Amino acid sequence: MNHLLKAMGFWVWGLIAIGLSLSVVSVSYRALSVYRSHNLADSSPPRAAVDSKAEVASPPAVSSEGAQQARAARKETAVDASRQRAIAAGEPKARNAAEADQEALNNLEAAAPAAPATALESKPVQEFKGNSNINLDKYRSMQSAYEAALSKGAYKGEELVRVFRLLFQLAASLHQNTKAVEYGQKANDLGALKSNDLLIMSQLYYQEKDCKNSGVWGDKAIAGFKKAGEAPKEVLYQLKLQCAADYNDTAAMKAALFDLIRLTNKTSYWNNLLRLERQDERDDRNTLMIYRIMYDTHSMNADTDYIEMAQLLGDAGLPGEAQTVLEKVMSSGVLKYEHKERTERLLNAMKTRAQADKAGLPALDAEARKNPAGQLDVQLGEVYFGAADYPGAAAAISQAIDKGQISRPEDAFVYLGRAQEALKNDTDAKDAFEHLKSLPNISPRVLQLWSLYSDMIPAEVSQPL
């Protein structure tokens, strides 16, 4: 188990490296332009972009739209008269807007000591500086400008709420984790944080190795996304998965993988979940059930899995299905050279047995029809399934269920569901898997996995690994 967890931990860390998107927090120009004195209309809010793809941390590039908005905001800012004159006097005929912004900032800084501003006077000045720095991508200068105005009590009411959220996002984008958490908590206490902001709080705590608080804020983010009618972000569950792996908490790892599968239906998550489940299973029949799910979700990526599944199928008297599995590994490109000879011998043995089963189908069919119990019909359906005769398999197993007296009814319903799915009868397939819930002796692990599999039937399965 420890070896498996270490291996999975390496894999999960790879996901987190891709999924953690704190570095792509961006503050839109449009959002910052609304922080103007006497005009804090709720326009487009600051945006925190979060994705599970690898992205490089960088402030947004200056766009023509951003420059125009910044200049418009600057014109509307009520800077006091003495400072306006100081800026105007020193304003050069710059070649571009960026140079003009820098010159204006320099002149403003030079004028500031001559006439110290009151709290109310400093607010528009500092906002002017903040808006000017949008063009220059100087987030730290922007942050300092707003913090200076904040320290002088310049913001009240709704303005204060918006400024705390803005400073939270700026600090996060600058990787100032402690400061970002402080601002984030204040903004959240005021009801300012959105779902993406809550996600960032979870990431911040995770980066500080505080899994407990990362989980608390992650749950808040998940609830926020669901309340808004949106799917939670994949990275939220990845954080839970990594934290569980760090603490060797297998149950929590499984729970996170269940959530990730429900969210994405990715084969990589199926593979890791089923490997965890298989490690704890000691019954060969239940292990075979796990392999069936791994095979049907295209998440089987090791040749030894195919080989062991085929051996278990052979032991269960299902050589036709074993032949299909071995032929798949032979053609998939995952078969290792050192396993090739062994696999070929096993395949030849299964072919011989499968051919004998096919030759005996008429006799088995006749015997099953005469028998009032359904066990022989189940065997007939399994042979049909192994031969890829899915209509025949569905018909035979349906007949078996109608008759009753089946030694392992879970096998009947699983094969009926798989046959119906192969026939693209999704509703009938889900109905067959649903009947597993009413069986008294089915393994809880097997039931939970097939229920998850059934839930994902309408979703498109991602490409094989």
N, C-alpha and C positions, 0 to 999 in steps of 0.2 A: 504493500500500500504506500509506504513512504517513497519508494522508487517512482510509483505512478504519480504521486502528488508532485514530486520534484519535476518530473517530465511535463506534467500539465502546468505547473507553475511557470516554467520557461515559456510554454505556449501562450499562457494567459498574459504574461508580461509583454509578449509580442503584440497581443491585441490591444493592451493598454497603451503601448507606444503609438499605435495607429489611432486608437480611439480617443485618447485624451486630447481634447481640443481647446484647452484653456489658452493655448498660445494663439488661437485664432480669434480671440475676443476682439471685436472691432467696435469702435464708436463712430456712428455715422455723422457725416457733416451736417446733414439736415437736423439731426437730433441736437447737436451742439449749438446750432444756430438759433434754437428756440430759447437758450438761456440768455435772454436780454432783459435789461431793466424795464419794468412796467409792461412787459409783453412776454409772459411765459405760457403761451397757449400750448395746449397738449397736441403737438404735431407728431411726426414719426418718432417714436421713442428710440433711445440708444439700443443698438442691437448686439446681442452676443451670439455669434455664429458658432454652432457646435456640430461636429460631424465625426464619423468614425473613420474617415479617411485621413491619411497622413497629410499634414499641411505644415507649412513653414511659418513661424511667427514673424509677422511684419505688420507695421501700421498700414492702413489703407493709403494708397497712392493719392496724391492730390489730383482731383478731377476738375474739369472746367466748371461743372455744376457746383462742386464744393467751393471753389474759389469765388464764384458769383454769390453764393449764399453767404459766405463769410464776409465778403465786402458789403453785401446788403445789410447783414447784421451789424457790421461795424458802423455803417452810416446811421443806423437807427439807435445806436447806443448813446445814452445821454451822458457823455463825458462832461465834466464841469468846464466852464468857459476858459479858465486859465490853462488847463491842460490841452484843450482843443487848440488854443493859440500856439502852445509850445510845439504840438505835433505839426500843425500847419506850417509853422515857421521853418521847421527843419525838414519838411517833406521834400525830397529830391525828385527830379524827373527820372524815376527809375525805369529800367528797361522792361521790367516785368513785375507782376503783382507780388511775387515772393520777395523781391528786393524792397518794394515799397512797404510791405508788411514788416520786414526786419528793421527798416529805418524808422518806421512809426513806433515800433516797440522800443528801439534804442532812445528815441527822443522822449517817449513817455517815461522811461526809467530815469532819464536825466532831469526831467521836470518834477518828478515825484518828491525829492527831498526839499525843494524850494517851498512847497506849500503842503504840509502833511494833511491828508484827507481824513474826514470823519468816517464813521462806519458806513453811513449811507452814501457818502461821496465815493468811498473806495469801491463800492459794489460795481457801478458801471465801469470804472476804470479797470478793475480786475477782469470783468467780463469782456471788456474790449481786448485785453491782452489774451484772454482765453480764446476768443473768436479769431484773433489774428494768427494765433499759433496753429489753428487748424490747417492753414495753408502750408505751414512749415513742418507739419508732422511732429512737432515737438510736444509729445504727450506729457513729458515731465514738467515742462514749463506751463503747460495747460493745467496740469494737476496743481502745481504750486499756486497758480493764479486763483483757482477756485478755493483752494485751502486757505489762502490768505484772506479772501473775502469772507469765508466761513468763520475764520477765527475772530473776525471783527463783528460777528453777529449780523452780517449783511442779509442773511436769508431767513425767512420766516414762512410758516405754513406750508403751502404746496411747493413753494420754491425750495424750501429745505428738503422736502421729500425727494424732489427731483435731483437736487445736488448730491445728496447722499448716494443715490443710485448711480449717478454719473461718476462720482469719485470711486465707488466700488468697482465699476467697470474699468476705469482708467488704471486703478491699482492692480487689478487682475491682469490687464493687458501688459502691464509693466513687470509682472511676476513679483509684485510686492505682496506676498501671500498674507502675512500678518496684518498689514494695513487693509488689504482687501477684505479679509474676514471681519475686521472691526467695522469697516464701512458697511459691509453686507449685513451684519447683524443689526446695525442701526437702521438701515434702509428697510429691512424686513420687519422690524418692530413698528415701522410706520406704514407697513403694507405696500411698500414700493416695489418689491422684487417680483419678477415674472418667473415663469417656469424655467426658462433658460438661465436666469440668474441663480435660481435655486440649484440648478445642475452645476453651475460654476462653483457655488459654495461647497457642494459635495466633492468636487475635484480638488478644491483648495485644501480641504481637510485631508483628503486622500494623500495629496502630495506632502502633507505634514505628518504622514504616517499615523493619522488619527482615524482609524477605520470606524470607530463607534460613531463619531459625529459625521463622518462621510456618509454612513448609512442613514443617519437621521435626516440629513439634508437631501440625500438621494430619495428617500421615501416621500419627502415633501415635494420634490420635483416631479416624481412619478404621479403623485396625486394631482399636482397642478396640471400636468399634461392631460391626464384623463378627464379632469373636470372641464378642460377647454375642448374636449373632444378630439385630442391629438394623441398619436402613439408616442409613448415615452421614448427617449433617445436610447439607443443601444448601449452607449457608454455607461449609462447609469447602472445597468446590470453587469457590465464588464467590471466596474469598480467593485460591486458586491462579490463577484466571482473571484477577483484577485485577492480581496481581503480574506475571503473564506479559505483560499488556497494558502495564504500566508500563515493562517492559524491551524492548518490541517483540519479544517471543519468540513468533513465530507458531506454532511447533510446540507449545510449552507451552500456548498458548491453545487450540489444537485439542484437545489431550489433555484439558484441563479441560472443554471443551464436550462431548466424547465422554462423559466421566464424568457430567456434568450431565444429558445426554440419557438415559443409562442409568438415572439415578436418578429423573428427573421426567418425561421425554418432553415437555417443554414446547416449544411452537412457537417461542418467543423464542430458545431455545438452538439449535434446528434452523436458524432463519433466520441467526443469526450464524455458525454453523459452515459452512453452505453458502455464505455470502457469502465467507468466508475461502477456502474450497476453490475457488470460482469465480474468485477473483482470480488464482490461480496456474495456471489451466487455459488452454491455448492450442488445444486440439483441439475443434472445434465439436460433434462427436459426444459427447465426454465432457462438454462443457458442457451439452448437451441432457440427458444422464443426470442431471446435478446439478439441473437445472430440474425434471425429473420427480419427483425426491425432494422438492424444495421444494414442488411442487404437491401431491403426495400426502400430505405431512405438514401441509398447511394453513398453511405458514409463509411463503408468498409474500405480501408485503404492499406491494409497489410495482407500479404499473401498468406501468412499464418492464420489469419481470421477465416479466409476462404477455405483453407485446408481443414481447419478444425470443424468448421460448420459442415463441410461435406462428410467428415468422419461421423459426426453426430447424426446427420441425416441417414447415413448408411446404417448406423446402429439402431435407428428408429424404424428401419425397414422402408426407407424412402430413397432408393437409389436413383430414381429418375430426377428428382430435385437436386440430389447431390451431383449428378452429371452436369446439370445446368450451371451449378455454382462453380464447378471445376473448369468447365469450358469458359466461363466468364473470367476467371483469374488467368487462364492461359492466354486470353486475348486482350487483357486489360493493360498489360505492360508492367504490372507491379510484381509479377512472379520473379523471385530471385533465382539466380542460376543454381545455387546449391540446393534449392528445393524443386527444381524442374523434374529430375528423374523420379523422385518420390511422387510428385503430383501426377505425372503421366501414368505411373503404375496404378495409383488410386483411381484415376479417371477410367482406365481400361477395365478395372474391376467393376466400377459402378455402371459402365456401359453394358457390360454383360448381364448384370442383374436387372438393369432397367429394361433391356430387351426381353428378358424372361417375364417381367411384370406385364409388359405390353402384350406379349403373346397370350398371357393368361387372363386378359381383360374380359373376353366373352364369358368365360367360365365364372369368373368372380362376379360379373354383372348378373348372371343367371342365379347364382347362389344368393346374392344379396336381395334380389327381388322376392325370393321365396321366404327369406328369413324375416320374422316379424320385428326383430330388434334392428336398431339402426347402425350397429357397429361395423358391419361389413360394408354398408353404404359409405361410411366415413373412409374406410380403407380404399374403396373404389374411387371416391372423390380425390383422395390424395394421389393416387396413381394417375388419374386424369390431369391433376394439377402439375405433377412432375413431367408429364408429356406435353405441357402447354395447351391442353384442351380445356380451356377455362369454362366454356359453356357446360361441358360434361361434368366438370368438377363442381360447379355451382348447383347443377341439377341433382347430382348424386348426394351431395352433402345436405341440401335442403330436404331431400327425401329422408335422410338419416335423422335429421332434427325432428321431422314430423313423426317418425316412428318412436324416437326416444330410445332409452336403454343404451346409452353411449358411455363407455368407460371414462373417457376424458372429453367432456363436451367443450372445454376451452379450445381443444384442437379443431373441433368441427367449426366453431364460430370464427376462429382465426382464418382457417382455410377458405371458408365461405366469404369472409370479408376481403381476403386477398384476391380471390377469384373475381368477385364483383368489381373490385378496383381495377384489375387487369382488363375487365370488359368496359371500363369507364362508367360503370354504374355507381357513381359516388354516393348517392342516397342509400342504395341497398348495402353498399360496403359499410357505411357509417352505422346503419341499423344492425348489421351483423356484429360489429365491434361493441355496440351499445349493449347487446345481450350478455357480454362478458361480465357486466356489473351485477347480474342477477345470479351468477354461479357461486355456490357456497365455498368451494374448496380451491378456487383459483389463487395463485400466488399474488399477494398484494403488489409486489414489484412488477410482475408481468401485467397485471390489470392496469396499473398506473401508466406504464409505458405504452400499451396498446391504446389506452384512452387518449394519451397525448398524440400518438400517431393518427388516431381517428380525427382528432380536432384539426389536424393540419391537412387533411385530405383535400379540401377545396383550394388550399394554397399551392402555388407552384413550387415544387421542390427545386432547390438550387442545384447547380451543376455538380456532377460527381467530383470528388477531390482528385 
